Amino acid sequence: MAGFMLLASASPRRHEILTQLGVAHGVLHVPAPEGEDEPRLAHEPAVEYVCRTARNKALHAHAWLHAGGRPASIPPDWPIQWHQCPILCADTTVTVDGQVLGKPADEADAARMLRLLSGRRHQVLTAVALWARGRLWEALSASDVDVEALAEPDIAAYIASGEPFGKAGAYAIQGRAAAFITRLEGSYTGVMGLPAHETMMLLRSAAA
């Protein structure tokens, strides 16, 4: 694997986690396929949905790169053969009462999600997919998160901050929402969007 890889994600959090782990990587901004963003199939369980989405992202990124796509950014010492580097993708979703909470469409949707999470436990699922050496490597992180009871003024103030938008479940644990979390069982980085342990295990497996 030569120690280099490509992250097919616009998420600054995922980039920061890889940097924290000392993983040399470039970033791919792969155009999304036409149609609904990350559609869920009818009656598809949350685990299957998040794994399928991460897998499809990796396959789409691989096809786009080999059709002429180029990295948006690469380190100064990047190898000439960057198109042969592994490609890492991830997808995160929040589930509560069997519902899958994606990214809020607007303020009303964000408020709805935060009320669902208020005063109870939910699960955060992050699937990681790595395309390397002509095959896919996959892993899943599942974390249980408890949220304190949220008053309506707290919900309104959090939405006004703008932080819920673009976040699965309408919150970012690494941001202001950290004050709402009373307990976490699982992976903090997984809730952020890229589980550090599972990601390193995939990279080691692909390099073996």
PLY file of the C-alpha trace (Angstrom):
ply
format ascii 1.0
element vertex 208
property float x
property float y
property float z
element edge 207
property int vertex1
property int vertex2
end_header
0.00 0.00 0.00
3.11 2.20 0.16
1.69 4.29 3.00
-0.46 6.54 0.81
-4.21 6.57 0.28
-7.04 8.73 -1.05
-9.97 9.88 1.08
-13.12 10.17 -1.02
-14.97 12.52 1.29
-15.54 16.24 1.66
-15.78 15.86 5.45
-13.12 17.91 7.23
-13.59 15.68 10.32
-12.56 12.56 8.41
-9.54 14.38 7.01
-8.58 15.51 10.52
-8.91 11.99 11.94
-6.63 10.53 9.26
-4.14 13.31 9.89
-4.29 12.60 13.62
-3.53 8.94 12.89
-0.52 9.89 10.77
-1.99 8.48 7.57
-0.63 10.24 4.49
-3.57 10.91 2.21
-4.96 12.99 -0.57
-8.58 14.06 -0.91
-11.02 13.17 -3.69
-14.08 15.34 -4.28
-16.07 12.80 -6.27
-19.20 14.19 -7.98
-22.30 12.57 -6.48
-24.41 10.37 -8.78
-27.60 11.96 -10.06
-30.76 11.51 -8.04
-31.50 11.34 -4.33
-28.55 11.64 -1.98
-27.79 8.24 -0.40
-31.31 6.76 -0.92
-32.48 4.03 1.44
-34.21 1.02 -0.05
-37.68 0.11 1.16
-37.53 -1.84 4.45
-33.72 -1.84 4.35
-32.22 -2.29 7.85
-30.02 0.58 9.00
-26.89 -1.60 9.16
-27.35 -2.83 5.60
-28.12 0.70 4.43
-25.00 2.32 5.89
-22.73 -0.52 4.71
-24.19 -0.47 1.21
-23.84 3.29 0.98
-20.17 3.24 2.02
-19.50 0.38 -0.39
-21.18 2.19 -3.28
-19.21 5.35 -2.50
-15.94 3.41 -2.76
-16.91 1.73 -6.02
-18.12 5.03 -7.50
-14.93 6.81 -6.43
-12.77 4.08 -7.96
-14.67 4.23 -11.25
-14.54 8.05 -11.33
-10.81 8.15 -10.62
-10.01 5.67 -13.37
-12.26 7.55 -15.79
-10.01 10.59 -15.49
-10.87 12.15 -12.12
-8.08 13.74 -10.13
-7.46 14.41 -6.42
-8.54 17.80 -5.11
-5.47 17.90 -2.89
-2.36 15.80 -2.37
0.62 16.02 0.00
3.86 17.52 -1.41
5.59 14.11 -1.37
2.72 12.32 -3.10
3.76 9.38 -5.32
3.42 9.70 -9.09
1.20 6.61 -9.14
-1.56 8.25 -7.08
-4.26 6.59 -9.21
-3.09 3.22 -7.84
-3.49 4.24 -4.20
-6.22 2.77 -1.96
-9.47 4.73 -1.76
-11.22 5.16 1.59
-14.91 6.02 1.98
-17.28 6.13 4.95
-20.92 6.71 5.69
-22.57 7.57 9.01
-26.19 7.31 10.06
-28.13 7.77 13.28
-30.94 5.41 14.29
-33.63 5.69 16.95
-36.82 3.62 17.27
-36.00 1.93 13.98
-35.88 5.28 12.19
-32.83 6.31 10.20
-31.95 9.97 10.69
-29.91 11.43 7.88
-28.94 15.05 7.36
-31.71 17.53 8.15
-33.38 19.17 5.19
-34.17 22.41 7.03
-34.64 23.91 10.48
-37.94 22.15 11.08
-36.41 18.80 10.17
-33.43 19.46 12.46
-35.79 20.29 15.34
-37.76 17.10 14.70
-34.59 15.00 14.89
-33.31 16.68 18.03
-36.68 16.14 19.76
-36.48 12.44 18.83
-33.01 12.17 20.40
-33.89 14.22 23.49
-33.70 12.37 26.80
-32.93 8.96 25.34
-30.39 6.63 23.78
-29.73 6.31 20.07
-27.23 4.42 17.94
-24.67 5.82 15.54
-23.49 3.53 12.75
-20.44 4.32 10.65
-19.42 1.99 7.84
-15.95 2.20 6.32
-15.09 0.86 2.87
-11.58 0.64 1.44
-10.84 -0.14 -2.20
-7.33 -1.56 -2.39
-5.51 -4.03 -4.59
-8.57 -4.77 -6.68
-10.96 -5.59 -3.84
-13.12 -4.06 -1.15
-12.34 -4.15 2.55
-15.19 -3.24 4.90
-15.77 -2.52 8.59
-18.59 -1.24 10.78
-18.60 0.79 13.99
-21.70 0.89 16.20
-21.93 3.26 19.16
-24.70 3.95 21.68
-25.15 7.59 22.65
-27.31 9.01 25.47
-28.65 12.55 25.15
-29.99 14.65 28.01
-33.53 16.00 27.90
-33.39 19.06 25.65
-35.52 22.11 26.34
-37.06 23.88 23.35
-34.83 26.97 23.85
-31.76 24.69 23.77
-32.93 23.11 20.52
-33.66 26.50 18.98
-30.28 27.92 20.01
-28.43 24.90 18.67
-30.23 25.10 15.33
-29.49 28.83 15.16
-25.78 28.03 15.46
-25.97 26.27 12.09
-24.11 23.24 13.39
-26.85 20.63 12.81
-26.85 21.03 9.03
-24.90 18.53 6.99
-24.73 16.20 10.03
-26.48 12.85 10.35
-28.97 13.08 13.20
-28.68 16.90 13.18
-25.77 17.12 15.62
-21.98 17.10 15.79
-20.51 15.43 18.87
-17.22 17.29 18.34
-19.03 20.63 18.44
-21.54 22.35 20.71
-23.64 19.19 20.94
-20.97 17.66 23.18
-22.75 19.44 26.03
-25.88 17.35 25.36
-24.16 13.94 25.56
-24.41 12.20 28.93
-22.90 8.84 27.95
-21.21 7.19 24.99
-20.56 3.47 24.58
-18.45 2.77 21.54
-16.21 4.88 19.32
-16.04 8.65 19.71
-14.33 8.98 16.32
-16.96 6.65 14.87
-19.67 9.08 15.99
-17.63 11.87 14.41
-17.72 10.01 11.09
-14.60 7.83 10.83
-13.82 5.20 13.49
-10.08 5.36 14.06
-9.58 1.76 15.21
-11.64 0.13 12.46
-10.03 2.33 9.83
-6.51 1.39 10.90
-7.47 -2.28 10.98
-8.67 -2.03 7.38
-5.49 -0.27 6.27
-3.33 -2.89 7.99
-5.34 -5.75 6.47
-5.08 -4.28 2.98
-1.32 -3.79 3.41
-0.66 -7.34 4.60
0 1
1 2
2 3
3 4
4 5
5 6
6 7
7 8
8 9
9 10
10 11
11 12
12 13
13 14
14 15
15 16
16 17
17 18
18 19
19 20
20 21
21 22
22 23
23 24
24 25
25 26
26 27
27 28
28 29
29 30
30 31
31 32
32 33
33 34
34 35
35 36
36 37
37 38
38 39
39 40
40 41
41 42
42 43
43 44
44 45
45 46
46 47
47 48
48 49
49 50
50 51
51 52
52 53
53 54
54 55
55 56
56 57
57 58
58 59
59 60
60 61
61 62
62 63
63 64
64 65
65 66
66 67
67 68
68 69
69 70
70 71
71 72
72 73
73 74
74 75
75 76
76 77
77 78
78 79
79 80
80 81
81 82
82 83
83 84
84 85
85 86
86 87
87 88
88 89
89 90
90 91
91 92
92 93
93 94
94 95
95 96
96 97
97 98
98 99
99 100
100 101
101 102
102 103
103 104
104 105
105 106
106 107
107 108
108 109
109 110
110 111
111 112
112 113
113 114
114 115
115 116
116 117
117 118
118 119
119 120
120 121
121 122
122 123
123 124
124 125
125 126
126 127
127 128
128 129
129 130
130 131
131 132
132 133
133 134
134 135
135 136
136 137
137 138
138 139
139 140
140 141
141 142
142 143
143 144
144 145
145 146
146 147
147 148
148 149
149 150
150 151
151 152
152 153
153 154
154 155
155 156
156 157
157 158
158 159
159 160
160 161
161 162
162 163
163 164
164 165
165 166
166 167
167 168
168 169
169 170
170 171
171 172
172 173
173 174
174 175
175 176
176 177
177 178
178 179
179 180
180 181
181 182
182 183
183 184
184 185
185 186
186 187
187 188
188 189
189 190
190 191
191 192
192 193
193 194
194 195
195 196
196 197
197 198
198 199
199 200
200 201
201 202
202 203
203 204
204 205
205 206
206 207
